């Protein structure tokens, strides 16, 4: 849970003065002040929006209200993405933890005047929304906002990992950079570009060092989908595109493929190899995942096929 307040400059000054000794470094260029106090993070953005979130949110929020002599009834329990009041490009990916199915990366631009509407639609991190809701919500979002999507199929993924020795993070970096590059010509007046963080910034740009076009003004934020509604929007659209492509693969193999990389996936791998061939997995699965090698070692028949 988080609490937010819109401050005046004098109120912001009072808070900064009170909690200065607990200040910590900023996580992005849009932060005016950030402090960690009683296992709670107090953030003031340059828009003079205050966000209080952490283990003792209620206690610290009440303390700040007392400092400012404000009525606690003014509190708003909403996601920080709405409070920041910024027009943000957000990117997120789906499919990187699934043996079967593609990798999908989506970039979504949510101007600040659409944040409230998207919240009313129920936009939040796709991992907290069931597939049925995703299938209903995503098409509406795709009409509502500007976005860019890239779907990397299994053939391309297996080629990059085997022939070029790319790891998953390099592939993700390439896809995130490219969706942003494709999206920017469609929009104007954005305040920030937020990538749902999967690595640190130095490694991210190291993965991109051989690329011709590199978008440099980006921020990588862990759990970005819970902080920025644009990242949450991207995650929903990405999940939708993943599900659509996943269903096509299930139809191709003749049975419903399992998601993830657990025991059900292992059984599906055995079934496909016995009914088709190991090489057939190149079309539907990420063959550098441990599942395949594990099944081959477990079953001598598979190892010889």
C-alpha positions in Angstrom: 0.0 0.0 0.0 1.2 3.5 -0.7 -0.1 7.0 0.2 0.2 10.0 -2.0 -0.1 13.8 -1.5 0.2 16.8 -3.8 2.4 19.2 -1.9 3.2 22.9 -2.0 6.8 23.9 -2.3 6.8 25.0 1.4 5.4 21.7 2.5 8.0 19.8 0.5 10.6 22.0 2.2 9.3 21.0 5.6 9.5 17.3 4.8 13.0 17.6 3.4 14.2 19.4 6.4 12.6 16.9 8.8 13.9 13.8 7.1 17.2 15.1 5.6 19.3 12.9 7.8 17.6 9.8 6.3 18.1 10.8 2.7 19.3 8.3 0.1 20.4 8.6 -3.5 17.7 9.2 -6.2 16.6 6.3 -8.5 15.8 8.6 -11.5 16.0 12.1 -12.8 12.4 12.9 -11.7 13.0 12.7 -8.0 13.5 15.8 -5.8 14.1 14.0 -2.5 14.1 10.4 -1.3 14.6 9.1 2.2 14.4 5.7 4.0 12.9 6.0 7.4 11.4 3.2 9.7 11.7 0.7 6.8 9.6 3.1 4.7 10.5 5.1 1.6 9.5 8.7 1.4 9.8 10.2 -2.1 9.1 13.7 -3.4 9.0 14.0 -7.1 9.8 17.2 -9.0 6.1 17.5 -9.7 5.8 18.0 -5.8 4.0 14.7 -5.5 4.8 12.8 -2.3 4.7 9.0 -2.1 5.0 7.1 1.1 5.4 3.3 0.8 7.0 0.5 2.8 6.7 -1.6 5.9 5.4 1.2 8.1 3.5 3.3 5.6 0.6 4.2 7.8 2.8 5.3 10.7 5.1 7.5 8.6 2.2 9.0 6.6 0.4 10.0 9.8 3.7 11.5 11.1 4.0 13.6 7.9 0.4 14.7 8.1 1.1 15.8 11.7 4.2 17.7 10.6 2.2 19.5 7.9 -0.9 19.9 10.1 -3.0 18.2 7.5 -6.2 16.1 7.8 -5.4 12.5 7.1 -8.7 12.2 5.3 -6.8 13.6 2.3 -4.9 10.4 1.9 -5.2 8.5 -1.4 -4.4 4.8 -1.6 -3.4 4.5 -5.2 -0.4 3.3 -7.2 2.5 5.6 -7.6 2.2 5.5 -11.4 -0.9 7.8 -11.2 0.6 10.1 -8.6 3.8 10.8 -10.5 1.7 12.6 -13.2 4.2 12.0 -16.0 3.7 10.9 -19.6 5.8 7.8 -19.7 7.0 5.2 -22.2 7.1 1.8 -20.5 8.4 -1.5 -21.7 8.0 -5.0 -20.3 8.5 -8.6 -21.6 6.7 -11.9 -21.3 7.7 -15.5 -22.1 11.3 -15.5 -20.8 10.5 -18.0 -18.1 8.5 -20.3 -20.4 10.1 -23.2 -22.2 7.3 -23.2 -24.8 6.2 -20.1 -26.6 7.8 -16.9 -27.9 9.4 -14.0 -26.1 7.3 -10.8 -26.4 8.4 -7.3 -25.6 6.0 -4.4 -25.8 6.6 -0.6 -25.4 3.5 1.4 -24.4 3.1 5.2 -24.2 0.6 6.4 -21.7 0.2 10.2 -21.6 -0.7 11.6 -18.2 -4.2 12.6 -19.3 -5.0 8.9 -19.9 -3.6 7.5 -16.6 -6.9 7.8 -14.7 -8.9 6.1 -17.5 -6.5 3.2 -17.7 -6.7 2.8 -13.9 -10.5 2.7 -14.2 -10.2 -0.1 -16.8 -8.2 -2.1 -14.2 -4.7 -1.8 -15.6 -2.1 -3.3 -13.3 0.8 -5.8 -13.6 -0.3 -8.6 -15.9 1.0 -11.3 -13.4 -1.9 -10.3 -11.1 -4.6 -10.6 -13.9 -5.9 -13.9 -15.1 -5.7 -14.9 -18.7 -9.4 -14.4 -19.4 -9.2 -10.8 -18.2 -6.1 -10.2 -20.2 -7.9 -11.4 -23.4 -10.6 -8.8 -22.8 -8.5 -5.9 -21.6 -5.6 -5.9 -23.9 -7.5 -5.3 -27.2 -9.1 -2.2 -25.6 -5.7 -0.9 -24.5 -4.3 -1.5 -28.0 -6.9 0.8 -29.4 -6.5 3.3 -26.6 -2.8 4.0 -26.6 0.2 3.9 -28.9 2.5 0.9 -28.6 5.1 -1.1 -30.3 5.5 -4.9 -30.0 8.1 -7.5 -31.0 7.5 -11.2 -30.9 10.6 -13.4 -31.1 9.6 -16.9 -32.2 11.4 -20.1 -31.0 13.3 -20.6 -34.2 14.9 -17.1 -33.9 15.6 -17.5 -30.2 17.3 -20.9 -30.7 19.4 -19.5 -33.5 20.6 -16.6 -31.5 21.4 -18.7 -28.4 23.2 -21.5 -30.3 24.9 -19.8 -33.2 25.6 -16.4 -31.7 25.8 -17.5 -28.0 23.4 -14.8 -26.9 22.1 -15.1 -23.3 18.5 -14.2 -22.2 19.4 -10.8 -20.9 21.1 -9.8 -24.2 18.1 -10.9 -26.1 15.8 -8.9 -23.8 18.0 -5.8 -24.1 17.9 -6.0 -27.9 14.1 -6.3 -27.9 13.5 -3.6 -25.4 15.8 -1.2 -27.3 14.1 -2.0 -30.6 10.5 -1.6 -29.4 11.5 1.8 -28.0 13.2 2.8 -31.2 10.1 1.8 -33.1 7.7 3.6 -30.8 9.3 7.0 -30.4 8.5 8.2 -34.0 4.8 7.7 -33.2 4.7 9.9 -30.1 5.8 13.3 -28.7 6.2 15.1 -25.4 7.1 12.1 -23.2 8.7 12.7 -19.8 10.5 9.4 -19.3 11.3 6.0 -20.7 11.0 3.2 -18.1 12.2 -0.4 -18.7 11.0 -3.0 -16.3 14.4 -3.7 -14.8 16.0 -7.1 -15.5 19.7 -6.0 -15.2 21.6 -2.9 -14.2 22.1 0.0 -16.6 25.8 -0.6 -17.3 25.2 -4.2 -18.4 22.1 -3.2 -20.3 24.1 -0.8 -22.5 27.0 -3.3 -22.8 24.5 -5.8 -24.3 23.7 -3.1 -26.9 27.2 -1.9 -27.7 27.2 -3.4 -31.2 23.8 -2.0 -32.2 23.4 0.8 -34.7 20.6 2.6 -33.0 20.7 2.8 -29.2 18.1 4.7 -27.1 20.1 6.1 -24.2 17.7 8.2 -22.2 16.1 5.2 -20.4 15.7 4.2 -16.8 15.6 0.6 -15.6 13.3 0.2 -12.7 12.8 -3.1 -10.8 9.1 -3.9 -10.4 8.4 -1.1 -12.9 5.0 -2.6 -13.6 3.9 -1.7 -10.1 5.2 1.9 -10.3 4.3 3.1 -13.7 1.0 2.4 -15.4 2.7 2.5 -18.8 4.9 -0.5 -17.8 1.8 -2.3 -16.5 0.0 -1.5 -19.8 3.0 -2.9 -21.8 2.9 -6.1 -19.6 -0.8 -6.7 -20.3 -0.4 -6.3 -24.1 2.7 -8.5 -24.1 0.9 -11.1 -22.1 -2.0 -11.0 -24.6 0.3 -11.4 -27.6 2.1 -14.3 -25.8 -1.2 -16.1 -25.2 -2.3 -15.7 -28.8 0.9 -17.1 -30.1 1.0 -19.8 -27.4 -2.4 -21.0 -28.5 -1.2 -21.3 -32.1 1.7 -23.5 -31.0 -0.7 -25.7 -29.0 -2.8 -26.2 -32.1 0.3 -27.0 -34.0 1.5 -29.8 -31.7 -2.0 -31.1 -31.2 -2.4 -30.7 -27.4 -2.4 -27.9 -24.9 1.1 -26.9 -24.1 1.9 -26.1 -20.4 3.3 -22.8 -19.4 6.4 -22.2 -17.3 9.3 -24.6 -17.0 8.1 -27.1 -14.4 7.3 -30.9 -14.4 4.4 -30.6 -16.7 6.7 -29.1 -19.3 9.1 -32.0 -18.9 6.3 -34.4 -19.7 5.3 -32.4 -22.7 8.9 -32.4 -24.0 8.9 -36.2 -23.8 5.5 -36.4 -25.6 6.7 -34.2 -28.5 10.0 -36.0 -29.0 8.3 -39.4 -29.0 5.5 -38.3 -31.3 7.6 -35.9 -33.5 11.3 -35.5 -32.9 13.8 -33.7 -30.8 14.4 -31.3 -33.7 10.7 -30.4 -33.7 11.2 -28.7 -30.4 13.2 -26.0 -32.2 9.8 -24.8 -33.5 8.0 -24.6 -30.2 10.5 -24.4 -27.4 13.6 -22.7 -26.0 16.0 -25.6 -26.3 18.7 -24.1 -24.1 16.5 -24.4 -21.1 17.5 -27.2 -18.6 14.3 -29.1 -19.1 15.4 -30.7 -22.4 18.8 -31.9 -21.2 17.2 -33.1 -18.0 14.7 -35.2 -19.9 17.3 -36.6 -22.2 19.5 -37.8 -19.3 16.5 -39.2 -17.5 15.3 -41.2 -20.5 17.9 -43.3 -22.3 15.5 -43.7 -25.2 15.4 -39.9 -25.7 19.1 -39.6 -25.4 19.6 -42.1 -28.4 16.9 -40.5 -30.6 
